[in-house]
Amino acid sequence: MPETYDAFLLVSFGGPEGPEDVIPFLENVLRGKNVPRERMLEVAEHYQHFGGKSPINDQNRALLEAVEREFAATGIKLPVYWGNRNWQPLLPDTLRQMKQDGVRRAIAFFTSAFSSYSGCRQYRENISAAQAEVGEGAPQVDKLRVFFNHPGFIEPMIEKTAAALAQVP
């Protein structure tokens, strides 16, 4: 019997949307880690070179729009949600909204392609913590496979790398 889902969840890292977000974002990312404040401030300065905004949230918005278009074109009737590990929209808030919307089971796409602690297991731990925070009735979340070795990821990477190398004198 095929698995049934009543929502799609995009799970990502998150990033600051402006200069005032940088320090709180980095404090969230580094919570519980032994990173000197001086190092955090050095990293914050890198964000300020780009106006304090990470491109990841806009990339996720574009991805969500593409997913919604594809779902509509192929007749997939799933609401689409987005939750981040480290910045708004945060996973607990998203799962809380999903619960309020009646979502019981979601299929999740993690924007991290790799199967590592920070690229996979930590995301799963964050989802588990968000479910615990939401409490009884929090949606079950099943993760799609990592895609670092999928032809749909590898082939475009090869093409882009070859094009970039062709421009090197």
C-alpha positions in Angstrom: 0.0 0.0 0.0 1.5 3.4 -1.0 2.2 5.9 1.7 -0.2 8.8 1.9 0.7 12.3 2.8 -1.4 15.4 3.4 1.4 18.0 3.1 4.8 18.8 1.6 7.4 20.4 3.9 10.5 22.2 2.7 13.1 22.1 5.5 16.1 24.4 5.3 18.8 26.1 7.3 17.4 29.6 7.2 19.3 32.9 7.1 19.0 36.5 8.1 16.8 38.8 6.1 18.5 42.0 7.0 21.3 43.6 9.1 19.3 43.5 12.3 18.8 39.7 12.0 22.5 38.7 11.6 23.5 38.5 15.3 20.3 36.9 16.6 20.5 34.4 13.6 24.2 33.5 14.4 23.4 33.2 18.1 20.7 30.7 17.2 23.0 28.8 14.9 25.7 28.7 17.5 23.6 28.0 20.5 25.2 25.3 22.6 28.4 25.3 20.6 31.8 26.4 21.9 32.4 29.2 19.4 34.1 32.4 20.7 32.0 35.5 20.4 34.9 37.2 18.5 34.6 34.5 15.8 30.8 34.9 15.6 31.3 38.7 15.1 33.8 37.9 12.3 31.2 35.8 10.5 28.6 38.5 11.1 30.8 40.9 9.3 30.7 38.7 6.2 26.9 38.9 6.2 27.1 42.7 6.4 29.1 42.8 3.1 25.8 41.6 1.5 23.5 44.0 3.4 23.0 41.5 6.2 20.8 39.2 4.0 21.4 35.6 3.1 20.2 34.5 -0.3 18.9 31.2 1.0 15.4 32.4 2.0 14.8 33.9 -1.4 16.1 30.7 -3.0 13.7 28.7 -0.8 10.8 31.0 -1.8 11.6 30.4 -5.5 11.8 26.7 -4.9 8.4 26.6 -3.1 6.8 28.5 -6.0 8.3 26.0 -8.4 7.0 23.1 -6.3 3.6 24.6 -6.1 3.5 25.1 -9.9 4.7 21.5 -10.5 2.1 20.1 -8.1 -0.7 22.1 -9.8 0.5 21.0 -13.3 0.6 17.4 -12.3 -2.6 17.3 -10.1 -0.8 16.8 -6.8 -3.1 18.3 -4.2 -0.8 18.9 -1.2 -0.4 22.1 0.7 3.2 23.3 0.8 4.9 24.4 4.0 8.4 25.7 4.8 10.3 25.5 8.1 13.9 26.4 8.9 16.3 25.2 11.5 17.8 28.6 12.4 15.6 31.5 11.3 12.0 32.3 10.4 9.9 30.5 9.5 11.2 28.2 12.3 10.3 24.5 12.3 8.2 24.6 15.6 6.1 27.5 14.2 5.6 25.7 10.9 4.7 22.4 12.5 2.3 24.2 14.9 0.6 25.8 11.8 0.5 22.4 10.1 -1.2 20.9 13.2 -3.7 23.7 13.2 -4.4 23.0 9.5 -5.1 19.4 10.3 -1.9 18.0 8.7 -1.1 14.5 10.1 1.7 13.3 7.9 4.1 15.3 5.7 6.8 14.4 3.2 9.8 16.6 3.7 12.5 17.7 1.3 15.7 18.9 3.0 17.6 21.5 1.0 20.9 19.9 2.2 22.0 17.4 -0.4 24.5 15.5 1.7 24.2 12.7 4.2 26.2 14.0 7.1 25.4 15.0 10.7 24.8 18.7 9.9 23.3 18.0 6.5 20.8 15.3 7.6 20.7 13.9 11.1 20.7 17.4 12.7 17.7 18.3 10.6 16.0 15.2 11.8 16.8 16.1 15.4 15.4 19.6 14.8 12.2 18.2 13.5 11.9 15.8 16.5 12.5 18.7 18.9 9.9 20.8 17.0 7.4 18.0 17.2 8.0 17.7 21.0 7.5 21.5 21.3 4.3 21.3 19.4 3.1 18.4 21.5 0.4 15.8 20.9 -0.9 15.9 17.4 2.3 17.3 15.8 2.5 16.0 12.3 4.6 13.0 11.5 7.4 14.0 9.0 9.0 11.6 6.6 12.2 12.7 4.9 12.8 12.2 1.2 16.2 10.7 0.2 19.3 12.8 0.2 20.2 13.8 -3.4 24.0 14.2 -3.5 24.2 11.1 -5.7 21.0 11.6 -7.8 21.6 12.1 -11.5 19.3 15.2 -11.4 21.8 16.8 -9.0 25.1 15.4 -10.4 24.5 16.2 -14.1 23.7 19.9 -13.7 26.7 20.2 -11.3 29.0 18.7 -13.9 27.6 21.0 -16.6 28.0 24.1 -14.4 31.5 23.1 -13.3 32.6 22.4 -16.9 31.1 25.8 -18.0 33.0 27.6 -15.2 36.3 25.8 -16.0 35.9 26.7 -19.7 36.1 30.4 -18.7 39.4 29.9 -16.8 42.3 31.2 -18.9 
